[in-house]
Amino acid sequence: MPKARWCRRCNSRLCRFCRKRKTIIGSCRNSRHRRHLRISSNGRNDGILQEETAMNEELKWIENAIKSLAKTAVKDGFYWRASYTPEDCSGVALLQKWMEDAGFQTRFDQVGNLYGRIQGKTDTVFLTGSHRDTVAGGGHYDGALGIITAIAAGGALYRAYGTPEMTLEVVALCEEEGSRFLSGYVGSRAISGMLSDSDLQEQDADGISLRDALSACGYYNGELPMPRKDVSQFLELHIEQGGILEKTKQQIGIVTTIVGLLVGDIIFHGLQNHAGTTPMSLRCDPVPAAASFIEILNHWALSKGSDLVCTIGNITVEPGKSNVIAGKVTLTFDIRSGDQLLLDEAKEMLQSLLEKFPAYKPELVYACQEPPAPMDTEGIDTLATLAEKQNAAWTKIASGAGHDSQIIAPKIKTNMIFVPSKDGISHSPDEFTSLKDIAPGYALMKAYMKEVVWQRKEK
């Protein structure tokens, strides 16, 4: 006789029909199995059904909140929540209201981070959230989903279990994207103690300094916020912004590391001259040299497999006229890897490759050199255990995009949860994650907070 099987979510025996289904995190979705639960007389299943109903209500609230927040970022038909703008002020006011409705006490720091706090039995803080700003012409889910799910999970757990063991704070971080002030990560750098007075002098495209933008919103009082030494852990739920989870049919990505990156410009100098009167043999044209450089660099990057990516994102030819031999070509490069040794190798490769083009006096100018940011291993293991308990389809994954978590991780234990992005699209109006794809990651986030903040073990 076949061995009896039991639902890992509700501890009820499964019929043959039920065995064929795959339990979705947080609930028993099969309608026939739900009917079995309703007629059970042991008293336990009513609680399971109530829990499922509560989860569905939370997910519906998350869906509606995403739509409502998105409406605050539209100006003249264009979607952009740039930091410290009227669109940002409208959005953060809505987030503040939702935090307070869920039982959080709210405050702003001097750079505009919005915090919601539920005081615990100790002052040690578990921090969760994400960024509220967007790129120009971006989507509704990048950053916003991490804040909204944090509010929903924290509020639900507070209603269910009362005062937590640790103090819980939800944060809506400011200016992560760098779409207004190019250096970005303003909120997370403030938390980590990496923001200085000189950073406040940075100007946006209209010549407005970060200091003036903060002052205009009423955040800045002449002092920067102190580093958050009271925070012991940070958790960020985020859309993947890639297509790996969707392609491999995984519901959850548990992030192991956020890749390091090398970003900068390479400049080739030539001799600007007349295109019609200068023989090919007498030219010093930097365009073919730049093209050859790109081909060699791309071939090298391909040889590293999936452990490294390299992008030439922009090519500027000066003066850029069809009848003029270029005098200068500037390439922007972006190299990313979760392996610091590969990044070191990339730096050596760039330097040695440029030495092959001495006639063009190449210059290498780095705009950014960031090391990989590994996530907390204990947190990874706990998330994996909880995902298994909830029958989730999950995988470990490296983040190829930058996040506030990479700024916070060197100072504070940090973990990230990814949920799938439809077609791998992000930073676009087509950015989308369905409620079905949000649910498993949200349930994992909630279970992790329940275990760590309320110190209640998942069964």
Buried (B, 14 or more C-beta within 10 A) or exposed (E): EEEEEEBBBBEBEBEEEBBEBEBBBBBBBBEEBBEBBEEBEEEEBEEBBEBBEBBBEBBEBBBEBBEEBBEBBEEEEEBBBBBBBEBBBBBBEBBBEBBEEBBBEBEBBBBBBBBBBBBBEEEBBBBBBBBBBBBEEBBBBBBBBBBBBBBBBBBBBBEEBEEBBBBBBBBBBBBBBBBBBEBBBBBBBBBBBBBEEEBBEBBBEEEBBBBBBBBEBEBBEEEBBEBBEEBBBBBBBBBBBBBBBBEEEBBBBBBBBBBBBBBBBBBBBBBBBEEEEBEEEEBBBBBBBBBEBBEEBEEBBEEBEEEBBBEBEEEEBBEEEEEBBBBBBBBBBBBBBBBEEBBBBBBEBBEEBBEEBEEBEBBBEEEEEBBBBBBBEEBBEBBBBBBEBBBBBBBBBBBBBBBBBBBBBEBBBBBBBBBBBBEBBBBBEEBBBEEEBBBBBBBBBBBBBBBBBBEBEEE
